[in-house]
Amino acid sequence: MAIEEKLAELCIILPEVAAPVGSYVPVRLTGNLAFVSGMLPTAGGQVKQTGHVGEGVTTQEAYVLARICAINGLAALKRAIGTLDRVKGIAMVQGFVQTTSDYAEAPKVINGASDLLVALFGDAGRHARFAVGVASLPMNAPVEVAFIAEIMP
């Protein structure tokens, strides 16, 4: 099944790619790898929810926000490579969760991105990963997700 069909099956519409808020590019291609920059849970240029997970943002809300981060990353990746059907697999996911000092469930939050990538790409979406809690993220976003995809010519 083509990835566009799978996106439709999952009721996902890829958004317009947001302009970078710093001195970087959304995706950097090198060899057969695509490095997707850290994506925030934005829609229409605004962060969907702000704050710290563990205080004002629940684990389940942050899980959904991590999924939005992955969707934004997929939109940027599609723009860079033309079609997501060129994705051979997801090699690595990097997850950052803005948390309170005693919050210990960052991996559960980043599952929002990981679960989506596996649902979309199947076994090729299984990846290495880290998920860490941090004190601060850009725009007071609760979550930021970056990933590395292996692409076909």
Long-range contacts (C-beta under 8 A, 24 or more apart in sequence): 2-85, 3-83, 3-84, 3-85, 3-87, 3-120, 3-121, 4-83, 4-84, 4-85, 6-120, 7-84, 7-120, 10-116, 10-119, 10-120, 12-71, 14-71, 14-74, 14-75, 14-78, 15-43, 15-71, 15-72, 15-75, 16-75, 17-72, 17-75, 17-76, 17-79, 18-42, 18-45, 18-72, 21-138, 21-139, 26-76, 26-79, 26-80, 27-76, 27-77, 27-79, 27-80, 27-81, 29-80, 29-81, 29-151, 32-88, 32-150, 32-151, 32-152, 32-153, 33-91, 33-148, 33-149, 33-150, 33-151, 34-77, 34-80, 34-81, 34-148, 34-149, 34-150, 34-151, 35-146, 35-148, 36-73, 36-76, 36-77, 36-146, 36-147, 36-148, 36-149, 37-73, 37-76, 37-146, 38-94, 38-96, 38-144, 38-145, 38-146, 39-69, 39-70, 39-72, 39-73, 39-76, 39-144, 39-145, 39-146, 40-69, 40-72, 40-137, 40-138, 40-139, 40-141, 40-143, 40-144, 41-65, 41-66, 41-68, 41-69, 41-72, 41-141, 41-142, 41-143, 42-68, 42-72, 42-139, 42-141, 43-68, 47-139, 47-140, 47-141, 49-142, 50-139, 50-140, 50-141, 50-142, 51-98, 51-140, 51-142, 52-98, 52-99, 52-100, 52-103, 52-142, 53-97, 53-98, 53-99, 53-100, 53-103, 53-105, 53-106, 53-109, 53-133, 53-142, 53-143, 54-99, 54-100, 54-102, 54-103, 55-100, 57-142, 59-105, 59-108, 59-109, 61-142, 62-97, 62-109, 62-112, 62-142, 62-143, 63-108, 63-109, 63-111, 63-112, 64-112, 65-109, 65-112, 65-141, 65-142, 65-143, 66-95, 66-97, 66-109, 66-110, 66-111, 66-112, 66-113, 66-143, 66-145, 67-112, 67-113, 67-115, 67-116, 69-112, 69-113, 69-143, 69-144, 69-145, 70-112, 70-113, 70-116, 70-117, 70-145, 70-147, 71-116, 73-145, 73-146, 73-147, 74-120, 77-149, 81-151, 86-151, 86-152, 86-153, 87-121, 87-124, 87-149, 87-150, 87-151, 87-152, 88-124, 88-149, 88-150, 88-151, 88-152, 89-121, 89-124, 89-125, 89-126, 89-127, 89-149, 89-150, 90-117, 90-121, 90-124, 90-125, 90-126, 90-127, 90-147, 90-148, 90-149, 90-150, 91-127, 91-128, 91-147, 91-148, 91-149, 91-150, 92-127, 92-128, 92-129, 92-147, 92-148, 93-117, 93-127, 93-128, 93-129, 93-130, 93-145, 93-146, 93-147, 94-129, 94-130, 94-145, 94-146, 94-147, 95-129, 95-130, 95-131, 95-132, 95-143, 95-144, 95-145, 96-131, 96-132, 96-134, 96-137, 96-143, 96-144, 96-145, 97-131, 97-132, 97-133, 97-134, 97-142, 97-143, 98-133, 98-134, 98-135, 98-136, 98-137, 98-140, 98-141, 98-142, 98-143, 99-133, 99-134, 101-135, 103-133, 104-133, 106-131, 106-132, 106-133, 107-131, 109-142, 109-143, 110-143, 110-145, 112-143, 113-145, 113-147, 117-147
